[in-house]
Amino acid sequence: MGFGVFIHRSDSIYDDSPAEQYQFPSQYLRRVEACVGDWIIYYEPSKVAETRGYFAIARVQQVIPDPGTSGMYLALIEPGSYLDFANPVPFNGPTGPVERGVLNEQGRISGRAQSAVRPISPGDFNRICELGLAENALLLPRRDDDVRPLDLNEEAVPFRFEQQRERINVTVSRILRDRVFRRVVLRAYDERCAITGLKLINGMGRAEVAAAHIRPVEARGPDIISNGIAVCGTAHWMFDRGLISLADDLKILISRQTNDPDGARSIINKTGHALAPRRISDRPHPHFLKWHREHCFKQ
């Protein structure tokens, strides 16, 4: 087992779904197989406009031949292991590349940096993860008086570097996942409710909006931006209970079982469609929207 870096771009010609699978040609088979059972970091190359750099981690569960494409393979991602970084990490830091393994003996960037799949040292892995999951300036949710501060501070240090084994013990708590998920979803939606269009900041400087999973975690929904939507309180309640849903083109659907359909329509933004993130890859994925319509929406 070993850590790795997988290059991914949203306009890739490969059949990639970062939270589920990574498609690759046979030339990378041995490198990917070396990552089975361990963690990888996803990297978006600098050639991509507004690149996110190192943007997420995931755990490789197994590697199989692609049943649909001869000569190709799939790295299957362990369900629930994918996690976006709260802070995308650029390739270059203040002192040079944060992934020091791409440097040659002369301290220059080598051709290794262009490899779509490459091993990464425990030290580089740890450094990038600490930067990506740093909790400074997190967009915290509204806190009522009955919420104890301890509830928001559990598992403050999710990564531990064990020097004697040259290994990193990765422990990502559900609380940390929820906080990171909230941050990346709210950032994608500019802290604005996708249903109502409202952007409300309370007196404590916190956004009055939540990050809702389209396919819930309990139903094996991943903590990925395209499985999330920013919604305010009432819209969140209606979405979770299937009184509203979204078509693939993000048209807002209202259930016939809603007891006040006119009132429901009155809170929807005037376009009749959910507001979408600017990045296409961040928008609600039809796969998750279909699940919500079939398993949650009261038609």
C-alpha positions in Angstrom: 0.0 0.0 0.0 1.1 3.6 -0.5 -0.2 7.1 -1.0 -0.7 8.5 -4.5 -1.7 11.6 -6.5 -4.4 11.2 -9.2 -4.7 14.0 -11.7 -8.3 14.8 -12.6 -10.0 17.5 -14.5 -13.7 18.1 -14.9 -13.4 18.2 -18.7 -11.5 14.9 -18.8 -12.0 12.5 -21.6 -11.9 9.7 -19.1 -14.9 8.2 -17.3 -14.1 9.7 -13.9 -16.4 10.3 -11.0 -14.0 11.3 -8.1 -16.2 10.0 -5.3 -16.8 6.7 -7.1 -14.2 5.7 -9.7 -11.1 6.8 -11.6 -10.6 5.5 -15.1 -7.0 5.1 -16.4 -5.0 3.3 -19.1 -2.9 0.1 -18.5 0.4 2.1 -18.3 -0.6 3.3 -14.8 -1.9 -0.1 -13.6 1.0 -0.9 -11.3 1.1 2.6 -9.7 -2.7 2.5 -9.0 -2.5 -1.0 -7.7 0.1 0.2 -5.2 -2.5 2.6 -3.8 -5.2 -0.1 -3.1 -6.3 0.1 0.5 -4.7 3.5 1.0 -5.4 7.2 0.4 -4.8 9.3 -2.7 -5.0 13.1 -3.3 -6.8 14.4 -6.3 -5.0 17.2 -8.2 -6.4 19.5 -10.9 -3.5 20.6 -13.2 -2.5 24.2 -13.7 -3.6 24.2 -17.3 -7.2 24.1 -16.1 -8.7 27.6 -15.8 -9.1 28.6 -12.2 -7.5 25.4 -11.1 -8.2 24.1 -7.6 -4.8 22.4 -7.4 -4.9 19.6 -4.8 -8.6 19.5 -4.0 -9.7 16.3 -2.3 -8.7 12.9 -0.8 -10.2 9.5 -1.2 -9.4 5.9 -0.5 -8.9 3.3 -3.2 -10.8 0.2 -2.5 -9.9 -2.0 -5.5 -8.8 -2.0 -9.1 -10.8 -3.8 -11.9 -10.6 -4.0 -15.7 -13.1 -1.5 -17.2 -16.0 -3.7 -18.4 -17.0 -1.1 -21.0 -13.6 -0.1 -22.5 -10.9 -2.5 -23.6 -7.4 -1.7 -22.3 -8.8 0.6 -19.6 -9.1 0.1 -15.8 -11.1 1.5 -13.0 -9.9 2.4 -9.5 -13.0 2.0 -7.4 -13.2 4.5 -4.5 -14.2 3.3 -1.0 -17.8 4.5 -0.4 -17.9 7.4 2.0 -14.1 8.1 1.9 -14.1 11.0 -0.6 -13.7 14.4 1.0 -13.2 17.8 -0.6 -10.5 20.0 0.9 -11.9 23.0 2.8 -9.0 25.0 1.3 -7.8 23.8 -2.2 -4.0 23.7 -2.1 -2.1 25.3 -4.9 0.8 23.4 -6.5 3.3 26.1 -5.4 3.5 27.3 -1.8 5.6 30.2 -0.3 8.8 28.0 -0.5 8.1 26.2 -3.8 6.0 23.0 -4.6 4.1 21.6 -1.6 4.7 18.2 -3.2 8.4 18.1 -2.8 8.7 14.7 -4.4 8.3 16.3 -7.9 11.7 18.0 -7.5 14.8 16.5 -9.0 18.3 16.4 -7.4 18.9 20.0 -8.5 15.8 21.2 -6.8 13.9 21.8 -10.1 10.5 20.5 -11.1 10.9 17.2 -12.9 8.8 15.4 -15.5 7.3 13.4 -12.6 5.0 16.3 -12.0 3.2 15.6 -15.3 2.4 12.0 -14.4 -1.4 11.4 -14.2 -0.8 8.9 -11.5 2.2 9.1 -9.2 3.2 7.9 -5.7 3.6 10.6 -3.0 5.6 10.4 0.2 3.9 10.3 3.6 5.5 13.7 4.4 4.1 15.3 1.3 0.7 13.7 1.8 0.6 14.9 5.4 1.6 18.5 4.4 -1.0 18.8 1.7 -3.8 17.4 3.9 -3.0 19.7 6.8 -3.2 22.7 4.4 -6.3 21.4 2.7 -8.2 20.6 5.9 -7.1 23.6 8.0 -10.1 24.9 9.9 -9.2 28.6 10.0 -12.0 30.9 8.9 -14.5 28.1 8.5 -18.0 29.2 7.6 -19.8 28.0 10.8 -23.5 27.5 11.0 -25.8 29.6 13.1 -25.4 28.6 16.7 -28.5 28.7 19.0 -28.0 29.1 22.7 -28.6 25.5 23.4 -25.7 24.3 21.2 -22.6 23.5 23.2 -19.3 24.8 21.7 -17.9 21.2 22.2 -20.3 20.0 19.5 -18.4 22.1 17.0 -14.9 21.3 18.1 -14.6 17.6 18.3 -11.7 15.9 16.4 -9.8 19.1 15.9 -6.7 17.3 14.7 -7.8 14.7 12.0 -4.3 13.7 10.9 -1.5 12.2 12.9 1.9 11.5 11.5 3.5 8.4 13.1 7.2 8.9 12.7 8.3 5.4 13.6 6.3 3.7 10.9 6.5 6.4 8.3 2.8 6.2 8.0 -0.1 8.5 8.5 -3.2 7.5 10.4 -6.1 9.2 8.7 -9.1 9.7 11.0 -11.8 11.9 9.5 -14.7 12.4 12.0 -18.3 12.9 10.9 -18.3 16.3 12.5 -15.2 17.4 10.5 -16.8 16.0 7.3 -20.0 18.0 8.0 -18.0 21.2 8.6 -15.9 20.8 5.5 -18.9 19.8 3.4 -20.7 22.9 4.6 -17.8 25.1 3.8 -17.3 23.9 0.2 -21.0 23.9 -0.7 -21.6 27.4 0.7 -18.6 28.7 -1.1 -19.8 27.2 -4.4 -23.2 28.9 -3.9 -21.8 32.2 -2.6 -23.7 31.5 0.7 -27.0 32.0 -1.1 -30.0 29.7 -0.9 -30.4 28.0 -4.2 -34.2 27.8 -3.9 -35.2 31.2 -2.6 -32.2 33.2 -3.9 -31.7 34.8 -0.5 -28.3 35.6 1.0 -28.8 36.3 4.7 -25.9 36.9 7.1 -26.9 37.0 10.8 -25.6 39.4 13.5 -22.7 37.0 14.3 -21.5 37.1 10.7 -22.7 33.5 9.9 -24.7 32.6 6.8 -28.3 31.6 7.5 -28.1 28.8 5.0 -27.3 25.1 5.3 -25.5 22.6 3.1 -28.0 19.8 2.3 -27.0 16.4 0.9 -29.1 15.6 -2.2 -28.6 11.9 -1.5 -28.2 11.6 2.3 -25.1 10.1 3.9 -27.4 7.5 5.5 -28.3 6.4 1.9 -24.6 6.2 0.9 -24.5 9.7 -0.5 -21.0 11.1 -0.7 -19.6 14.3 0.8 -19.0 15.9 -2.7 -20.1 19.3 -3.9 -22.2 17.9 -6.7 -24.2 16.0 -4.1 -24.9 19.2 -2.2 -27.1 22.2 -2.4 -27.2 25.4 -0.3 -30.7 25.9 1.2 -32.2 28.1 3.9 -34.3 26.7 6.8 -37.7 26.3 5.2 -36.4 25.2 1.9 -34.1 22.7 3.6 -37.1 21.2 5.6 -39.2 20.9 2.4 -36.3 19.4 0.4 -35.5 16.8 3.1 -39.2 15.8 3.3 -39.7 15.5 -0.4 -42.1 18.5 -0.7 -39.7 20.0 -3.3 -37.2 18.5 -5.6 -35.1 19.4 -8.7 -35.3 18.2 -12.3 -32.0 17.6 -14.1 -32.1 21.1 -15.6 -32.6 22.4 -11.9 -36.2 23.3 -12.4 -37.8 23.4 -8.9 -40.5 20.7 -8.6 -43.3 21.1 -6.0 -45.1 18.0 -4.7 -48.8 17.6 -5.2 -48.9 16.7 -1.5 -47.9 20.2 -0.4 -50.8 21.6 1.6 -50.0 25.2 0.5 -48.7 25.0 -3.1 -49.2 28.8 -3.7 -47.3 29.5 -0.5 -44.5 27.1 -1.6 -44.3 28.8 -5.0 -44.1 32.2 -3.3 -40.7 31.4 -1.7 -39.1 30.1 -4.9 -36.9 32.6 -6.7 -38.5 34.2 -9.8 -36.6 32.0 -12.3 -38.3 28.8 -11.1 -35.0 27.1 -11.2 -32.4 26.5 -8.5 -29.5 28.8 -8.6 -26.4 26.9 -9.7 -22.7 27.2 -8.8 -20.5 28.9 -11.4 -18.3 25.8 -11.9 -20.1 23.2 -14.0 -18.5 20.4 -12.0 -19.9 21.8 -8.8 -23.5 21.7 -10.0 -26.0 19.1 -8.7 -25.2 15.9 -10.6 -28.2 14.3 -12.4 -27.3 10.9 -10.8 -28.0 12.4 -7.3 -31.0 14.4 -8.4 -32.6 11.3 -9.9 -32.1 9.5 -6.6 -33.9 12.3 -4.7 -36.8 12.3 -7.1 -37.2 8.5 -6.9 -36.7 8.0 -3.2 -37.6 11.2 -1.5 -39.9 13.4 -3.6 -43.6 13.0 -3.0 -44.9 13.2 -6.5 
